[in-house]
């Protein structure tokens, strides 16, 4: 049914938003202002510059944690804003 109405992408995005605190922890989750998933590319916006810089360097670890939580191939790239 989800494929018929093309909702699988949105369902995956909602699962990611719901699991974000579990994946990143409460501090990072608190300073995350926006999460978008478009075509297997994750766009994340932070409201704290030092945290943004740290997450830029840890994006490959974050990518691995997301794909472990939601299934392999869910996210292929991460852009930190």
C-alpha positions as CSV (number, residue, x, y, z in Angstrom):
1,X,0.0,0.0,0.0
2,X,2.8,2.4,0.8
3,X,4.5,1.7,-2.5
4,X,1.2,2.3,-4.3
5,X,0.9,5.8,-2.9
6,X,4.7,6.4,-2.9
7,X,4.9,6.8,0.9
8,X,7.8,4.6,1.6
9,X,10.3,7.5,1.5
10,X,8.3,9.5,4.0
11,X,7.9,6.5,6.3
12,X,11.6,6.1,6.3
13,X,12.1,9.8,7.1
14,X,9.7,9.6,10.0
15,X,11.5,6.5,11.4
16,X,14.8,8.3,11.1
17,X,13.4,11.4,13.0
18,X,12.0,9.2,15.7
19,X,15.2,7.2,16.1
20,X,17.5,10.3,15.9
21,X,17.8,10.7,19.7
22,X,18.6,7.0,20.1
23,X,21.3,7.2,17.4
24,X,22.9,10.5,18.4
25,X,22.2,10.9,22.0
26,X,20.3,13.6,23.9
27,X,22.8,16.5,23.6
28,X,23.2,16.3,19.8
29,X,19.4,15.7,19.4
30,X,18.7,18.8,21.5
31,X,20.8,21.0,19.2
32,X,19.4,19.5,15.9
33,X,17.0,21.9,14.3
34,X,16.1,20.1,11.1
35,X,16.4,16.6,9.6
36,X,15.5,15.9,6.0
37,X,15.9,12.8,3.9
38,X,15.9,13.3,0.1
39,X,16.9,10.5,-2.3
40,X,19.0,8.6,0.3
41,X,20.8,11.9,1.2
42,X,20.4,13.1,4.8
43,X,20.4,16.9,5.4
44,X,20.9,17.8,9.1
45,X,20.9,21.4,10.5
46,X,22.4,22.2,13.9
47,X,22.0,25.4,15.9
48,X,25.5,25.1,17.5
49,X,28.6,25.9,15.4
50,X,31.1,23.8,17.4
51,X,28.7,20.8,17.4
52,X,28.2,21.2,13.7
53,X,31.9,21.1,13.1
54,X,32.2,18.0,15.3
55,X,29.4,16.2,13.5
56,X,31.0,17.1,10.2
57,X,34.1,15.1,11.2
58,X,32.0,12.3,12.6
59,X,29.5,12.0,9.7
60,X,30.8,8.6,8.5
61,X,30.4,7.2,12.0
62,X,26.9,8.7,12.0
63,X,26.1,7.2,8.6
64,X,27.1,3.8,9.9
65,X,25.0,4.2,13.0
66,X,21.9,5.3,11.0
67,X,22.2,2.4,8.5
68,X,22.7,-0.1,11.4
69,X,19.5,1.3,13.1
70,X,17.3,1.6,10.0
71,X,18.8,-1.0,7.6
72,X,21.6,-1.0,5.1
73,X,21.4,1.4,2.3
74,X,18.8,3.7,3.9
75,X,21.2,6.7,3.8
76,X,24.2,7.0,1.4
77,X,25.3,10.6,2.1
78,X,25.1,13.2,4.9
79,X,25.2,16.9,4.5
80,X,25.7,19.0,7.6
81,X,24.3,22.5,7.6
